[in-house]
């Protein structure tokens, strides 16, 4: 089924030959904003994301989100006939996204040399754990390993407890959004020059980028950032606190003025007048005393009382929400940050809406993730293959 024109990337074709999360997220965001995304899966070994996370009636819910707006086909790239179909498909594309180990596409005769020969304007976005070069390039890597190696786990968790890993695909998601930015830069360059290029996204390097100044701090001072729980080494108050009716709230006060108003609100103007209070680093050195004052004041009041008081004082606080509370939040509802999409298998389902808003070309979620090979016949027909040719590919096992 041909997608209706929607979003700024209408007319852009993306071939998503990647699996699980980082690469597929690149393609998801591009599809959300109008690109025609063709998702390729092996005929017999489908994207393992289908089996990740919660399931309902045998359908992966994560898949329904990450594969939204994608047309799904099956194709065995390791078979010569499948590889030839891929070359033909790439020749019609603007972007190919892949996350095989370096050298895999080349082994199948589908490397940059072959792809660019058919389509000089093609953008090949390659997403791997360690990038296309270096001694680790061919190592298998998952986001968990990257979260450990990048420094994230070392600085996350309580000081006297083991390093902490996130309970979701953090590194892959950071790399996926980074890949979207890279693709848009490459599309801009091609618009100006007609020239395609290869994008090399390293999940490790993307993750390290979002961790802040830990490298330059070590380089210039020799200090290694360690674990401090919910506290910050740069400012205070910065922690979670429990209200009288047993709700957790988070407080942050990176700005000096906000920190002053916060401590005045909780009745500790005496701390504000201390010489060390004037800098974030000084407050961080006295986090124990500040946290005690915050905990006592917040612990004597209900969630509603705390939120109202902080809002009136123009200081920063937010409740710690689970998924149900996030969906019910007034801000989330007003912004339609969660939207409802009709799924042919499971009916209406709520999921996160588009990544950002565009006033003139807003994009849309046109459908949820499809079943394996749902669009194979349609896409192959667009390439000019007739019924007999498609049947031959099925007999060879190149498609399902």
N, C-alpha and C positions, 0 to 999 in steps of 0.2 A: 504494500500500500504506500503510495507516494505521499510524502509529508507536505502539508500546506506551508506556504511561505510564512515564516515567523522569525523575528529576531535579526540582529545585525549580520549574522553569518549565513543568512539564506543564500544558497548557491554554492556554498563551500561543502565539498565532500571529504569526509574523514573515514579512513579505513582503520578500525580498531582491531589490531591483531594481538593485543596484550591480554593479560589475565590478572585476576584477583583485584588489586585496588589502585596502585599508583597510576599505571597507564590507563586503565578503564576510567579513572576519575578525570583525567585529562579529557578523554572523549566525551564523558558525561557532560561536563561543563560546556564544551563546544556544542554539543547537541542541544543543551538547554537553551542556547542562544541562536538556534536556527540551523546549525550545520546538519547535513544529511550524514548520519553516522552509520556505517555498516560494520557490525560486530561479527568477527570471524571466530568460530570455535572448531576444534577438531571434531570430526564426525562421530567419534566413539568416546572421546575423553573431553567432556565439556569443561568450560571454565569452572575451576573448583570453588569460585565464589558462590556458585549456585548452592553449595552445601555448607557454606559458612554461616554461623550465627543462627538466629531463631528461624524456625520453619513453621509454616501453617499449611495443613493439608498437603504436605509434600513440596511446598513451594518456598524457596529461600526468600526471606523478606529483604535482606541486604541486596540481593540480586535485583529485586523489583525496583529498588531505588537507583543503584549504580548503572544498571543497564537501561534505564528509562531513555526514551527518545532514540533508541538504537534499533536498526533493522538487523535481525539475527540470521546469519547464514552459517552453514558448516562447510569446511574446506580443509583437506589434509595437505598442508604445505610441503610435507616430506615426500609426496608423490609427484613425479614429473608433471602429470596432468593437472594436479592441484596447484603446483607452482606456476604453471603457465596461466591458469585462471587468475591467480593472485597478481601476476605481472600485468595482465589485461585490466584487472580492477584498479591496480595502482596507477595505471596510465590514465584513468579517468578521475583520479583523486587529486585533492590539493594537499592532504596531510595523511601520512601513515603513522600510526602509533604502535610501537612494539616494545616488549620487555623480555625478549628471550636473552639467554646468556650471550655475550659477545661472541661472534663467529657462527652462531646458529643460522641466521639468515644467509650468510655467505656460503655455508655448507649446502644449503638448498638451492644455491644459484639465485638468491633473492637479495643480495647485498646492495649497497648504494650504487655500485657501478652498473649493475643490471637495471635497477629501478630508475636511476637518473637517465640512463640511455633511452628508456621508453618515455620518460616524463621529466625533462630538464627542470621544470618548475616545481617539482615535488618537494615537500618538506617532510623529512623523515625524523620523527621524534622518538628517540631511543631512551628508555627509562630503565635503569638497572641500579642495583644496590651500590656499586662502587664506581660506576662509569665505564666507559669503553676502553680505557687505558689503565696502566698501572699493574702492579703485581697481584692485586686482588680482583682484577676485572672479571675473571672467569669463575670466581667463587660464587656459590649460591648464597643468596642473602634475602632475608625477610626484614620487615620493618622493626621487629623486636630486636634483631641484632644491631640494626642501625641506631635504635634508641639507646642501646647500651654503649656502642662504640663512639657515638657522637659527643658524649658527655652528659646527655640528658639524664640517664639513670643515676649517674654519679652524684648529681646535684639535686635529685628528687627523692623525697622521703624524710623520715625523722633522722636526726643526727646519729642516734645510737641504734638504728635499725638498718637492715639491708637496703641496697639501692632499689628503687621502685620503678616498675615499668607501667606504662599507661594501659588501661583496659580497652583500648580501641586502637585503630590503625593510625596513630599520630604521624609517624614518619612518612608513611605512604601518602597520607592526605596532604602533608606539606609539600611533598614532591609532586603530587598530582596538580595542585594549584600552581606550583612553580612552573610545571610543564605547560600549563595553559598560557601563562605569561610569555614563555619562550616561543610558543607557537604563534602568538599574536605578533611578536616582534619579527619573526621570520616571514609571516604573511605581509607585514608592512614593507619589509625589505624586498620581497618578491614583487609587490605592487610597484615599487619604484624602479626595479632593475630587471624583473622577469626571472631572476635567478632563484632556484631552490637551494636547500642546504640541509645538513644533518644537525639535529639538536641532540646533545649529549647531556642527559639529566642524571646526576648521581644522587640517589636518595640520601646518602651520607652527607654530601655537601649541602643539600637543601636543608636537612635537619640541623646541621651545625650552624647554618646561617640564622636560624630563628632563636638560637640559644643566647643571644645577646653578647656582651663583651667578655665572655669568660676567657677567650684566647688572648685578646689584647691585654686583659688584666694580668694574666699569667706572664705574658711577654714583658710587660713593663714593671711589674711589681714582684713577680715570683709567687703570687698568691693563687692557690687553687680553690675554686668555689666548691664548697662541700654541701652537705644536706642540712637544711634548717627547718624541715617540716613545712608548715604553711607560712612561716615567717620569711621576711626578705632581709638580705644582707645590706640593702640599700636604704630602707626606710621602715618606719613604724608609726602608728599601728598598721599591721598587715597580717591578718589571721582570720580564723573562723571562731565564732562565739555562739554559745547556746542560750536561747531565750528562755523565759520562765515557762512557756508552754511547749518547750522541747523542740523548737525549730532552730536549725543552724543558719547563721547569717555570715556573710563575708564582708570584711571592711578593708579598704585600701586607701592610703593617704600619701601618694607619691608627691603631691604638691605641699609645700610647707604651710601655706595658708589653710589648706584642708585639714592638715594635721592639727593646727592650732584650734580650729573650730570644733574638731572632733573631741579633743580633750577638754575643751571648755564645756561642750555639751554634756559630757559625762561627769562634770563636776571636779575636774582636776586642773584648774587653771594654774595651780602651783607648779605642776610639771611644765606647763607652757613657759613659765618664767625661768626655767633652768637654762644655763648657758648652752648645754648640750642639745637642747630641743631645736635649735635654729637650723640644724642640718639633718638630712635624711640619715646620714651615717651615724650621727650622734644619737638620734632616736633609735636606730637599730641596735646600738650598743646597750640601750636601756629598754629593750623590748620586753623583758620580764616584768618590769614595773608597769610599763604601759599596758601590757596584756592583762595584768591583774586588775587594773582600773577599768578596762573595757569589759572584762568578763563579769565583774561585780555589777556594773551598771546595767548591762544588757541582760544579765541573768535575773534581774528583778522585774523585768517587763516582758509583756507578750510581744509576739512578732509584729502585730499591727501597731502597737505602741512604739516599738523601736523604729519601724520603717517610717512612721509619721514624724517622729522626732528628728530623725536624720534628714528627712526630706525638708523639713522646716528650717533646719540649720544649714542646709545646702552642703552636706557632706556625703561621702560616697559609701553606700551600703547596698547589698543585694541579698535576697534569700538564696540558700543553697537548694536548687530545684532538682527533682528527678524528672523523668520524661513527661509524666502526667502533669506535673506542676508547670513545667515549661510550656506545654501545649495550652494550658489554661490561663497563662499569664496575659494580662491586659495588653502589654506592649507587643507581645508575640501575635496576639489576635488582631490588634489594630494594624499591624504591618503585614498581616497574612504571611508571616515567616514560616508557618506550617500550612500546607495546602492539602486538599483532598483530591485524589486522582482515582478514577474508576479503573479497576483492574478486572480483566475478563475471567480470571480464575478465582479471585478472592473478594470481588466487589469493591466498594469504596475503601480506600486506604489513605491515611494521613502520613505525610512525609515532609521533610524540610523542603522549602520552596527554593527558588533560584538563588544563586550565590550573591548577587547584587542586583540593584535596580537600574534600569536604563529608561529614561523618560520617553525617547522616541522609538526605540526598538527593544521592547522589554523581554522578548523571548517567552517561552512557555514550556510546560511539561505536557507533551502531547499523548504520551502513553507510558505505561510502566514496562519493566523488563519482560521481554517475550520468551517464549519457549524455544528450545534449540532448533535452529534451522527454519524458523517460522517464515522467513523471507527469502530462503535460498532460491526458489524458482523465480521469484520476481526479479531479484538482483541479477541472476544469470541471464534472464531474458533481456534485461537492459544492456547486457554486454553483447547481445546478438546471438546467444546460444539457443538453438532450437530444442524441441522436445527430445529428439533422438540423441543429441549431444549431451543433454543433461542426464538422460537415461544411461548413456555410456559411462559418464562420470560416476553415477551411482553404482553401476556394476563393478567398477574398479575400486570403489570405496573412497574415492576422492571427495565425494559429498555424501550426505545421508538423506 
